Amino acid sequence: MSIYTFFVHNNSVMTLPFSSHAPAANPVVRTASRGDVEQIWELVSCYVAEGLMLPRTIEQVRMAIDNYVVAAVGSRVVACAALDEYSPSLAEVSSVAVAKSEHGKGLGTEVVLGVERLARARDIGELFALSLSDRFFLSLNYEPTSVSRYPEKLARYGKLNAAGVDIVPKRCFKKVLGNTWEMPALYEEPAKQLRAS
Ligand SMILES: CC(C)(COP(=O)(O)OP(=O)(O)OC[C@H]1O[C@@H](n2cnc3c(N)ncnc32)[C@H](O)[C@@H]1OP(=O)(O)O)[C@@H](O)C(=O)NCCC(=O)NCCS
């Protein structure tokens, strides 16, 4: 069994046992830092043209950098995902992207789990996600739902549409975050500090 390391900003460290998908170079799953902004933007942008993700400016990534989780090999960001908060209790798991060379190694799963840890630390009770395919979020125990459940998201779509952005219809998934039994206490405290920073 491989070991990934989960870092948080104040340098507290915890190790998590992960699946056999782990690449040899042992990527680290951690909250993003300012130095990651450009690589996150590049990673997301390469899927925009394929209609898999909505466009984001580098400034939008920079402004929301505390909401991103990345997997990195050394200084190279190979996967990312973001916690996009809509209210104190609701957020979207967005910007899930894995470098093409790293697909199928479990990194998409790990960055989404990292976003879930961030959501729990911020007391967010429900997550939703939009995807063109069923498999990825079903494999993470999300359940299919209708996007009409999230008028805040529909309102954002309306604005983007009005600005000329094509919205590709996607399936919607949700996950109600239970109590924190699966999140070691070691992580919870530093993540709360992170939010306050
Ligand atoms: C979708 C994506 C994030 C998956 O990342 P990944 O690291 O390759 O995925 P994982 O290795 O963690 O796989 C987790 C599960 O998702 C499934 N999966 C992986 N890629 C998938 C894809 N493109 N479509 C549907 N399911 C996929 C895997 O089969 C696996 O299920 P299994 O364990 O039952 O076999 C990655 O393919 C990607 O970056 N795609 C382009 C960007 C994108 O579509 N973003 C929106 C994400 S919903």
PDBQT file of the ligand as one rigid body, heavy atoms in Angstrom, charges set to zero:
ROOT
HETATM    1  C1  LIG A 201     -12.574  13.138 -14.541  1.00  0.00    +0.000 C 
HETATM    2  C2  LIG A 201     -11.139  13.167 -13.983  1.00  0.00    +0.000 C 
HETATM    3  C3  LIG A 201     -11.042  14.306 -12.995  1.00  0.00    +0.000 C 
HETATM    4  C4  LIG A 201     -10.858  11.836 -13.307  1.00  0.00    +0.000 C 
HETATM    5  O1  LIG A 201      -9.586  11.885 -12.689  1.00  0.00    +0.000 OA
HETATM    6  P1  LIG A 201      -8.729  10.552 -12.488  1.00  0.00    +0.000 P 
HETATM    7  O2  LIG A 201      -7.608  10.861 -11.591  1.00  0.00    +0.000 OA
HETATM    8  O3  LIG A 201      -8.368  10.007 -13.819  1.00  0.00    +0.000 OA
HETATM    9  O4  LIG A 201      -9.818   9.626 -11.792  1.00  0.00    +0.000 OA
HETATM   10  P2  LIG A 201      -9.566   8.471 -10.723  1.00  0.00    +0.000 P 
HETATM   11  O5  LIG A 201      -8.353   7.705 -11.130  1.00  0.00    +0.000 OA
HETATM   12  O6  LIG A 201      -9.573   9.049  -9.361  1.00  0.00    +0.000 OA
HETATM   13  O7  LIG A 201     -10.839   7.560 -10.973  1.00  0.00    +0.000 OA
HETATM   14  C5  LIG A 201     -11.940   7.531 -10.098  1.00  0.00    +0.000 C 
HETATM   15  C6  LIG A 201     -13.094   6.878 -10.789  1.00  0.00    +0.000 C 
HETATM   16  O8  LIG A 201     -13.617   7.712 -11.833  1.00  0.00    +0.000 OA
HETATM   17  C7  LIG A 201     -13.674   7.012 -13.066  1.00  0.00    +0.000 C 
HETATM   18  N1  LIG A 201     -13.231   7.920 -14.105  1.00  0.00    +0.000 N 
HETATM   19  C8  LIG A 201     -12.000   8.369 -14.314  1.00  0.00    +0.000 A 
HETATM   20  N2  LIG A 201     -11.986   9.226 -15.371  1.00  0.00    +0.000 NA
HETATM   21  C9  LIG A 201     -13.242   9.321 -15.795  1.00  0.00    +0.000 A 
HETATM   22  C10 LIG A 201     -13.867  10.054 -16.839  1.00  0.00    +0.000 A 
HETATM   23  N3  LIG A 201     -13.183  10.865 -17.667  1.00  0.00    +0.000 N 
HETATM   24  N4  LIG A 201     -15.161   9.908 -16.990  1.00  0.00    +0.000 NA
HETATM   25  C11 LIG A 201     -15.857   9.094 -16.183  1.00  0.00    +0.000 A 
HETATM   26  N5  LIG A 201     -15.334   8.393 -15.186  1.00  0.00    +0.000 NA
HETATM   27  C12 LIG A 201     -14.043   8.491 -14.993  1.00  0.00    +0.000 A 
HETATM   28  C13 LIG A 201     -12.665   5.883 -12.901  1.00  0.00    +0.000 C 
HETATM   29  O9  LIG A 201     -13.050   4.794 -13.716  1.00  0.00    +0.000 OA
HETATM   30  C14 LIG A 201     -12.728   5.564 -11.435  1.00  0.00    +0.000 C 
HETATM   31  O10 LIG A 201     -13.806   4.696 -11.164  1.00  0.00    +0.000 OA
HETATM   32  P3  LIG A 201     -13.503   3.216 -10.667  1.00  0.00    +0.000 P 
HETATM   33  O11 LIG A 201     -12.672   3.355  -9.426  1.00  0.00    +0.000 OA
HETATM   34  O12 LIG A 201     -14.863   2.679 -10.447  1.00  0.00    +0.000 OA
HETATM   35  O13 LIG A 201     -12.758   2.597 -11.804  1.00  0.00    +0.000 OA
HETATM   36  C15 LIG A 201     -10.091  13.352 -15.121  1.00  0.00    +0.000 C 
HETATM   37  O14 LIG A 201     -10.342  12.383 -16.117  1.00  0.00    +0.000 OA
HETATM   38  C16 LIG A 201     -10.089  14.720 -15.754  1.00  0.00    +0.000 C 
HETATM   39  O15 LIG A 201      -9.321  15.585 -15.368  1.00  0.00    +0.000 OA
HETATM   40  N6  LIG A 201     -10.936  14.923 -16.780  1.00  0.00    +0.000 N 
HETATM   41  C17 LIG A 201     -10.979  16.152 -17.512  1.00  0.00    +0.000 C 
HETATM   42  C18 LIG A 201     -11.573  17.272 -16.693  1.00  0.00    +0.000 C 
HETATM   43  C19 LIG A 201     -13.013  17.015 -16.321  1.00  0.00    +0.000 C 
HETATM   44  O16 LIG A 201     -13.758  16.351 -17.022  1.00  0.00    +0.000 OA
HETATM   45  N7  LIG A 201     -13.410  17.586 -15.185  1.00  0.00    +0.000 N 
HETATM   46  C20 LIG A 201     -14.731  17.396 -14.653  1.00  0.00    +0.000 C 
HETATM   47  C21 LIG A 201     -14.666  16.254 -13.703  1.00  0.00    +0.000 C 
HETATM   48  S1  LIG A 201     -16.213  15.538 -13.375  1.00  0.00    +0.000 SA
ENDROOT
TORSDOF 0
